[in-house]
Amino acid sequence: MEEQFIETRGFRLWTAKQGKGIPVLFISGGPGCADYLEPVASLIDDICEVIRFDPRGCGRSEFDGIGYGVKECIEDIERIREYYKIEKWVVMGHSWGADLALAYAILQPNSLLGFVAISGTGIQNDRDWKRAYQEGLKGQGETCPDSVYFYNKEVHRSLMNSWRDFIKGPNILKEISKIEIPTLFIYGQNDIRPSWPILQIASIIEGAQTIEIAEAEHYIWMQNESILREVLRKYVNKSF
């Protein structure tokens, strides 16, 4: 694995590259979490060149204590792509990282080969969805990587506010429907977050696939790593 710090608008972002093959960027969720997707990267790094990173203010990346928005996230992702001299890549995001990857697919279509959303939450700010999530959290709970509990609260607040503004755009559904790259939505059967927002988005992207992984929660690889591995590898081998 190769680690590099990349300058972006006065900040240094930690990045890591592993494997060889089709270039893939992984985006962790939160928002406000450092990278936690190395276990997923290892599932495909014999057929993909996988790049991971810590967002501004998270983990090993620098931060000035001031929040930022979706626009700055997209700029940072583009800076990483340019640094590694990648013309186009597949972007795979988990949880809120999947939502950010969706925004990237809308705003930077010429940078993409493909888009994979793992356990995304969709373009909604719905009370019923939140109630179902909170009841599930109190009832069955969920298994998480330890690092997820240590997140940057300022980054989290500012990005959630920015995301909610972004999804209010009057043309957001039209823009999503124009995505024309191989697209895959993966979600866990036992995720306490309702899947209907993801299924709605998938239905308006031509050719998009949806796959439910049995007996898996939000962090799918912690319950059903073998099936997730199979699904991701099939997507890469079939699409590129």
C-alpha positions as a Python dict, from the first residue, in 0.01 Angstrom:
ca = {
    (1, 'M'): (0, 0, 0),
    (2, 'E'): (126, 347, -95),
    (3, 'E'): (33, 642, 128),
    (4, 'Q'): (46, 1004, 8),
    (5, 'F'): (-57, 1344, 142),
    (6, 'I'): (-215, 1561, -128),
    (7, 'E'): (-243, 1941, -114),
    (8, 'T'): (-590, 2076, -183),
    (9, 'R'): (-678, 2443, -127),
    (10, 'G'): (-430, 2478, 156),
    (11, 'F'): (-512, 2145, 325),
    (12, 'R'): (-329, 1815, 318),
    (13, 'L'): (-544, 1509, 256),
    (14, 'W'): (-427, 1162, 351),
    (15, 'T'): (-468, 910, 71),
    (16, 'A'): (-373, 546, 20),
    (17, 'K'): (-343, 342, -299),
    (18, 'Q'): (-339, -37, -323),
    (19, 'G'): (-374, -301, -593),
    (20, 'K'): (-375, -272, -971),
    (21, 'G'): (-631, -270, -1248),
    (22, 'I'): (-945, -58, -1295),
    (23, 'P'): (-907, 265, -1090),
    (24, 'V'): (-1158, 287, -804),
    (25, 'L'): (-1212, 555, -539),
    (26, 'F'): (-1371, 456, -207),
    (27, 'I'): (-1561, 718, -1),
    (28, 'S'): (-1642, 651, 365),
    (29, 'G'): (-1956, 781, 531),
    (30, 'G'): (-2055, 982, 833),
    (31, 'P'): (-2019, 1245, 715),
    (32, 'G'): (-1717, 1328, 926),
    (33, 'C'): (-1560, 982, 951),
    (34, 'A'): (-1206, 891, 857),
    (35, 'D'): (-1156, 612, 605),
    (36, 'Y'): (-1280, 273, 728),
    (37, 'L'): (-1310, 92, 395),
    (38, 'E'): (-978, -92, 379),
    (39, 'P'): (-1157, -428, 443),
    (40, 'V'): (-1375, -361, 138),
    (41, 'A'): (-1081, -244, -74),
    (42, 'S'): (-906, -573, -3),
    (43, 'L'): (-1195, -761, -166),
    (44, 'I'): (-1112, -622, -512),
    (45, 'D'): (-753, -495, -500),
    (46, 'D'): (-627, -780, -718),
    (47, 'I'): (-840, -652, -1008),
    (48, 'C'): (-864, -281, -917),
    (49, 'E'): (-630, 2, -825),
    (50, 'V'): (-812, 123, -514),
    (51, 'I'): (-767, 470, -366),
    (52, 'R'): (-898, 562, -22),
    (53, 'F'): (-877, 892, 166),
    (54, 'D'): (-956, 1076, 487),
    (55, 'P'): (-1178, 1380, 417),
    (56, 'R'): (-1075, 1722, 547),
    (57, 'G'): (-1075, 1726, 926),
    (58, 'C'): (-1105, 1349, 953),
    (59, 'G'): (-837, 1105, 1062),
    (60, 'R'): (-499, 1204, 918),
    (61, 'S'): (-621, 1492, 699),
    (62, 'E'): (-585, 1857, 799),
    (63, 'F'): (-863, 2091, 909),
    (64, 'D'): (-896, 2458, 1008),
    (65, 'G'): (-1195, 2400, 1236),
    (66, 'I'): (-1441, 2556, 991),
    (67, 'G'): (-1712, 2350, 829),
    (68, 'Y'): (-1745, 2301, 456),
    (69, 'G'): (-1990, 2167, 200),
    (70, 'V'): (-2058, 1924, -83),
    (71, 'K'): (-1887, 2156, -334),
    (72, 'E'): (-1559, 2139, -143),
    (73, 'C'): (-1587, 1759, -114),
    (74, 'I'): (-1623, 1730, -491),
    (75, 'E'): (-1324, 1959, -543),
    (76, 'D'): (-1113, 1744, -309),
    (77, 'I'): (-1213, 1426, -493),
    (78, 'E'): (-1118, 1584, -825),
    (79, 'R'): (-783, 1692, -680),
    (80, 'I'): (-714, 1332, -576),
    (81, 'R'): (-802, 1208, -924),
    (82, 'E'): (-572, 1461, -1086),
    (83, 'Y'): (-286, 1384, -846),
    (84, 'Y'): (-295, 1016, -935),
    (85, 'K'): (-322, 1103, -1307),
    (86, 'I'): (-647, 911, -1353),
    (87, 'E'): (-862, 1012, -1648),
    (88, 'K'): (-1174, 829, -1531),
    (89, 'W'): (-1249, 601, -1239),
    (90, 'V'): (-1521, 405, -1064),
    (91, 'V'): (-1645, 572, -747),
    (92, 'M'): (-1777, 347, -469),
    (93, 'G'): (-1923, 508, -158),
    (94, 'H'): (-2063, 368, 165),
    (95, 'S'): (-2352, 523, 361),
    (96, 'W'): (-2327, 903, 329),
    (97, 'G'): (-2022, 838, 112),
    (98, 'A'): (-2260, 672, -135),
    (99, 'D'): (-2472, 987, -136),
    (100, 'L'): (-2164, 1202, -199),
    (101, 'A'): (-2067, 966, -482),
    (102, 'L'): (-2413, 1026, -630),
    (103, 'A'): (-2352, 1402, -617),
    (104, 'Y'): (-2015, 1345, -784),
    (105, 'A'): (-2184, 1143, -1061),
    (106, 'I'): (-2417, 1438, -1123),
    (107, 'L'): (-2155, 1713, -1108),
    (108, 'Q'): (-1851, 1537, -1261),
    (109, 'P'): (-1992, 1288, -1515),
    (110, 'N'): (-1684, 1311, -1737),
    (111, 'S'): (-1463, 1182, -1454),
    (112, 'L'): (-1654, 857, -1408),
    (113, 'L'): (-1641, 505, -1544),
    (114, 'G'): (-1899, 374, -1298),
    (115, 'F'): (-2082, 436, -970),
    (116, 'V'): (-2150, 196, -683),
    (117, 'A'): (-2358, 290, -378),
    (118, 'I'): (-2320, 63, -75),
    (119, 'S'): (-2582, 118, 197),
    (120, 'G'): (-2665, 468, 75),
    (121, 'T'): (-2936, 679, 236),
    (122, 'G'): (-3072, 859, -69),
    (123, 'I'): (-3193, 1210, -141),
    (124, 'Q'): (-3444, 1241, 141),
    (125, 'N'): (-3493, 1416, 473),
    (126, 'D'): (-3800, 1217, 570),
    (127, 'R'): (-3947, 1191, 923),
    (128, 'D'): (-4076, 837, 869),
    (129, 'W'): (-3731, 723, 752),
    (130, 'K'): (-3566, 882, 1056),
    (131, 'R'): (-3822, 730, 1293),
    (132, 'A'): (-3768, 383, 1147),
    (133, 'Y'): (-3391, 424, 1178),
    (134, 'Q'): (-3408, 548, 1538),
    (135, 'E'): (-3646, 270, 1642),
    (136, 'G'): (-3417, 13, 1483),
    (137, 'L'): (-3114, 160, 1655),
    (138, 'K'): (-3284, 143, 1995),
    (139, 'G'): (-3425, -202, 1930),
    (140, 'Q'): (-3181, -428, 1747),
    (141, 'G'): (-2887, -183, 1722),
    (142, 'E'): (-2612, -248, 1468),
    (143, 'T'): (-2253, -362, 1445),
    (144, 'C'): (-2007, -89, 1339),
    (145, 'P'): (-1631, -57, 1288),
    (146, 'D'): (-1480, 98, 1603),
    (147, 'S'): (-1346, 398, 1409),
    (148, 'V'): (-1698, 509, 1313),
    (149, 'Y'): (-1761, 629, 1669),
    (150, 'F'): (-1480, 887, 1639),
    (151, 'Y'): (-1601, 1144, 1391),
    (152, 'N'): (-1558, 1518, 1343),
    (153, 'K'): (-1881, 1677, 1465),
    (154, 'E'): (-1817, 2012, 1293),
    (155, 'V'): (-1759, 1840, 961),
    (156, 'H'): (-2066, 1624, 1017),
    (157, 'R'): (-2296, 1920, 1089),
    (158, 'S'): (-2174, 2135, 801),
    (159, 'L'): (-2190, 1856, 544),
    (160, 'M'): (-2535, 1741, 652),
    (161, 'N'): (-2662, 2100, 614),
    (162, 'S'): (-2496, 2132, 276),
    (163, 'W'): (-2634, 1797, 159),
    (164, 'R'): (-2988, 1894, 258),
    (165, 'D'): (-2954, 2212, 54),
    (166, 'F'): (-2812, 2017, -240),
    (167, 'I'): (-3102, 1770, -258),
    (168, 'K'): (-3356, 2054, -263),
    (169, 'G'): (-3237, 2153, -609),
    (170, 'P'): (-3538, 2172, -845),
    (171, 'N'): (-3368, 1956, -1110),
    (172, 'I'): (-3214, 1692, -881),
    (173, 'L'): (-3431, 1403, -1004),
    (174, 'K'): (-3382, 1503, -1366),
    (175, 'E'): (-3005, 1517, -1314),
    (176, 'I'): (-3002, 1173, -1151),
    (177, 'S'): (-3202, 1028, -1440),
    (178, 'K'): (-2928, 1143, -1681),
    (179, 'I'): (-2659, 921, -1522),
    (180, 'E'): (-2538, 695, -1804),
    (181, 'I'): (-2262, 484, -1648),
    (182, 'P'): (-2276, 131, -1501),
    (183, 'T'): (-2455, 187, -1171),
    (184, 'L'): (-2506, -52, -881),
    (185, 'F'): (-2693, -4, -553),
    (186, 'I'): (-2614, -256, -276),
    (187, 'Y'): (-2795, -272, 56),
    (188, 'G'): (-2821, -510, 349),
    (189, 'Q'): (-3136, -705, 426),
    (190, 'N'): (-3108, -621, 798),
    (191, 'D'): (-3001, -259, 769),
    (192, 'I'): (-3208, -55, 1016),
    (193, 'R'): (-3217, 225, 758),
    (194, 'P'): (-3513, 182, 521),
    (195, 'S'): (-3411, 97, 164),
    (196, 'W'): (-3695, 268, -22),
    (197, 'P'): (-3498, 589, -100),
    (198, 'I'): (-3230, 383, -274),
    (199, 'L'): (-3483, 182, -473),
    (200, 'Q'): (-3650, 504, -587),
    (201, 'I'): (-3321, 647, -714),
    (202, 'A'): (-3226, 324, -887),
    (203, 'S'): (-3560, 316, -1069),
    (204, 'I'): (-3487, 642, -1257),
    (205, 'I'): (-3135, 551, -1372),
    (206, 'E'): (-3146, 347, -1690),
    (207, 'G'): (-2983, 8, -1645),
    (208, 'A'): (-2909, 56, -1274),
    (209, 'Q'): (-2898, -263, -1069),
    (210, 'T'): (-3005, -316, -708),
    (211, 'I'): (-2882, -602, -494),
    (212, 'E'): (-3001, -689, -143),
    (213, 'I'): (-2748, -892, 55),
    (214, 'A'): (-2906, -1142, 290),
    (215, 'E'): (-2837, -1133, 664),
    (216, 'A'): (-2630, -815, 631),
    (217, 'E'): (-2664, -488, 820),
    (218, 'H'): (-2540, -140, 725),
    (219, 'Y'): (-2172, -237, 731),
    (220, 'I'): (-2234, -530, 500),
    (221, 'W'): (-1880, -673, 507),
    (222, 'M'): (-1903, -734, 880),
    (223, 'Q'): (-2180, -993, 833),
    (224, 'N'): (-2154, -1116, 475),
    (225, 'E'): (-1814, -1034, 334),
    (226, 'S'): (-1810, -1324, 87),
    (227, 'I'): (-2128, -1217, -93),
    (228, 'L'): (-2020, -852, -102),
    (229, 'R'): (-1690, -964, -253),
    (230, 'E'): (-1872, -1166, -516),
    (231, 'V'): (-2107, -878, -603),
    (232, 'L'): (-1832, -617, -636),
    (233, 'R'): (-1607, -839, -843),
    (234, 'K'): (-1893, -935, -1074),
    (235, 'Y'): (-1975, -567, -1126),
    (236, 'V'): (-1614, -481, -1216),
    (237, 'N'): (-1559, -783, -1441),
    (238, 'K'): (-1888, -740, -1624),
    (239, 'S'): (-1878, -363, -1665),
    (240, 'F'): (-1518, -289, -1765),
}
